[in-house]
């Protein structure tokens, strides 16, 4: 179970990190943010917020329980505090 939570957390952080400055999807993220405004935060701007949605989507795709996304979000919050 813990390995699935770690995988979900790291995959959601990886998806969000592709939209950072000078990364592969930066221009697309900038365009999306200009169109939808604050809705971009739970999609890619804040990886703690986005880990809930991305890990839920990934869990549904691979057939894991969706409630794994909540501990993945908590682990993402712990990783974000280590990053600062």
ZITACOR-V705915 format. One line per field, one symbol per residue. psi: psi as a letter, one per 40 degrees, with the letter a starting at -180 (. if undefined). A space follows every 50 residues. Layout:
BEGIN
psi: ???
END
This chain:
BEGIN
psi: ddddddddddddddddeeeiheidfddddddddddebeeddededheddd dddddddddddefihdeeddddddddddddddd.
END
